[in-house]
Amino acid sequence: MGYRLVSDATLDLPIDLIEKYNMYIIPMNIILDGKEMEYEPGEKNLTIEDFYKAIREGKSSTTSQINPSLYIEHFSPILSEGDDIIYIGLTSGLSGTFQSANIAKNMLEEEYPERKILIVESFCASAGLGYCLYLAGKKKEEGYSIDELYDWAVDIQPKISHWFTVDDLFYLQKGGRLSMAEAMVGSALKIKPILSVDEKGKLYAAAKVRGSKKSDEYMINKINEELSEKDHTVFVAHGDCEDRALALKEKIEAQTKAENIVITKIGPVIGTHTGPGMLAVLYVKD
């Protein structure tokens, strides 16, 4: 009897790390070009490459949050096998899935009173959530109990820095993150907002720069200002722009003290709202 580390498909983390730390990922539905399909990292029914190809061709994409019944469907087999659950999920600042997970937890605790179901709000999304799960997987491997891991996970959230930028501001406008006027003016002037998440997990624009070179410089400067003395791991995440991600990785290696740089892809769930060309860095700050 042990416990499983659980998240959902808003997480963007390389499949080899998901498998290494035996994570259980709840799939999510994408409606792509009018067709509903299930997305789960590593599955072949909807690959990240096929998703971005469709988006670049002008096909529409929407997502829906996980409801309590789907959480119950995926939590129940784990609990019935005798394992406890620690679920680390998407910020409530962007979705109602965290509330759904808590509803499912309350219902399942009546059915499985001997099992623990611990729910952690990550205040993150996408590669930020992936980064959090990666760190949690390492702690679990080190022998943390479920209660120790819960306390650690709650404590680490404010220490994870997220900085990202997008190529096409109209994806953020469609999702209600920018006004139409802001998207039009920003696109015309080639302005790239540097975005982050606040302490409640909500998006905000931290700065505005012109061009990819300036956005790279901004993120590298932030790494140099903030990177923890204890953990020099940095994630570089990209939305179907691997060449730019590799170039940014080289700059980070040359210009910062980061020692372990992991490249990960932005999947369809978050990619629906950010579009192709998103580039992000994640790390633990002091």
N, C-alpha and C positions, 0 to 999 in steps of 0.2 A: 504493500500500500504506500502510495506516494502522492505526488500532485503533478498536474499538467499546467504548463504555461500556455495560455490561450489568448489569441487576438483575433482580428478580422481582416478582411481583404482591403481595408483602407491602409493597412501596413504595407510599406514598400521596403523590402529586405531581400537580398539574394537568396534564392531557394536553397543553396548549399548551407547557409547559416540557419535557415528555418529547420532544415533536416538535422543539422548537427546538434541543435539544442532541443530537438523533439517537440517543436511547437505545434499546437493545433490551431489552424487558421480557418475561421468561419467564412465561407464564400459569400459574395454579394452579387446582386443582379445588376446588369448593365442593359439599357435599351439602346442598341446601336443601329441606326438606320431603320428604326421601327421594329427591330427584332430583339426580343428579350433573351438574354443569355447569362449564364452564371460565370463569374470570374473568381478564380482562386490562384494565387501565385504558383507558378510551375505547371499549371494545367494547360492542355493543348486546345481546349475548345474555344478559347479566346486568348491569343498570345498578345503580349504588349506590342510587338511589331505590327501585327495585323490591326490592332486597335488604332495606332497612330497613322498607319497607311490609310485607313478609312477616314479618319479625321482630316488628314491632309487633302483627301479627295472631296471634302465638303459634306461628309455624312454627319448627321446629328447624333448626339449621345447624351443620355440622361442617366441618373442614378437614383436609387431609393434607399432609405435607411433600413437597418435590420429591425424587425419587429420582435416583441417578446416571444412569440411562438417559435420563431426561428432559433433564438437563443436556447429555448427549452429543448428544441429538437437536437441541437448540437451539444449542449451541456449534459443532457440526460445519459447518453452512453458512457461518458467519462465517469460520471458519478456512480452509475450502476456497476461499473467495473471495479469500484472501490477506491478510485482516486479523487483527491480534492482538486479544486480549480482556483487558479489565480488568473483573472482576466484583466488585461491591460488594453484599454480601448481608446477610440477616437475622442477628441475633446468635445465636450458639450457646447463649446463655443461655435462649432460648425455643424453639429448634427444632433439629433435626438437619440442616437443609438445608445449612448451612455445610460439614459433614462430607461430605455428598453431592457438593457442588461440588468439593471437593478430590479425591474419588475419581475423578470424571469428568475432572478436570484431569490426574491421573496417567495415566489411560488414554489420553487424547487426545494427550498429549505424545509418546507412542510412535508414534502415527499421523501427527502433524504436528510433527516435531522442529524444523522451521525456524520455527515460530510461537511467540509468547509467550502464555501464559495466566496472568494474575496474579489471585489471589483475595484480596480484602480483607474481613475481618470488620468490620462496621460497629459492633457492639455497640449497635445501634439496632433499632427496628422502626417500621413504619407511617410517620407523617410525619417521624419522626427519620431514617429511612432515606431518605425523599424529600428531606429537607433536605440530607443528605449528598450525594446524587446531584445535586441542584441546584447545590451549591457545586462539585462535581467537574466538572459540565458547563461551568461558567464558566471553570474552570482549563483545561480542554481547549480551549475557544474561545480562550483567551489564548495557546495554543500549547505547552502542556506536553506533553512526550513521555510515553509510557506509563510509563516508569520514574520520571520526575519526578512524574507523577500518583499513582503507587503510593505513593511516599514521602510525598507530601502527604496522601493519604487515610489512611495509617496514623497520621500525626502529628495529624490533625484530630479523630480519634474522641474522645479524652478531653476535647476542648474544646467539644463540642456538649452543650448543656443541654436536658433534656427534663423538662417538668412537665405532668402531666395529671390529670384527674379524670373520674369516671364518674357517671352518674345512678343506675344500677341495680347494686348490689353483687353481685347474684346471678349476673350473667354472669361476674364474676371468680371467684366461688365454684365455678361449674361448671367453670371452667378450672383449678381447683386453686390459685388465687392467694390465696384467702381461705378460712377455715373457714366452715362453715354458721353457727356461733354468731356469728362476726365479722360476717357478712353480715346476719344477723337483727337483731343489736343496732345495727349501724350504720344500717340502714334505718329502724328504729324511732325512733332519735334524730336522724335526718336528718343523719348525719355523712357528710361527703365526704372521703375520704382523698385527699391529694395524693400522687400516685405519680411515681416516676422510675425510672431504671435506674442500676445501679452500674457500676463499672469493668469488670465481666465481662458486662455486658449483661443482668443479671437484674433483675426488678422488685423494688422495695421501697417501702414507705410512708414518705414523708418527713415528713408531718404529717397531722393530722386537724382539719378545720374544720367548722363548721355552716353549710350553705347556700351557694348559688352566689355570693352577693356576697362572702363571705369567701374562697372559693376564687379568685375573680378577683383580689382584693386580694393574696393570697399570691403568685400568679404574676406580677403586676405588680411587686411588691416584689423578686422574684427577678431580673426583667429589669433593674431599676434597680441592683441590687447587682452583677450579673455581666456585663451586655452588653459585648461587646468594643468597644474604641475604634476598631478597624479595620473592623469589619463591623457595620452597624446593621440588617441584615435579620432580621426575625422572622417565623416561620411561625405561623399560628393554624390549628389543625386541628379539625375537628368531625365527630361521628357523627350526621348528620341533624339538626343543631340550628343551622342557618345564622343565625337571628336572634341567638342568643346569641354566635355567633362574630363577627358584625358588631358587636355591642355591645362585646365585649371588644376588638376591633380599635380602636374609637373611644377606649376608655379608654387603650389602649397609646399611641395617637397623642397623646393629651392629656397623659399622665402620665409618659412615658419619652422617651428620646432616639432611639428606633427611627425609622428613616426609610423603610424599605421593608417593608411588612407584606403578606405573601402568605397568602391563605386557601386551604386545601386540605381535601378531604373524606377521611374515614376509610373505606376500602373494605371489601368483604365479608370479606376474609381476616382482618384484625385486628378488624373490627366483630363478627365471630362471637364473639370472646372479650371484648369490651368493651360491646357492646350500643349502642342508641341513646343519645345524650346525652353521649358522650365529648367533652371539650374539652381541647385541649392547646396549649402554646406551645413553640417550638423556637428556639434561637439559638446563636450562638457566644459563648463566654465568654472572658475574658482568663485 
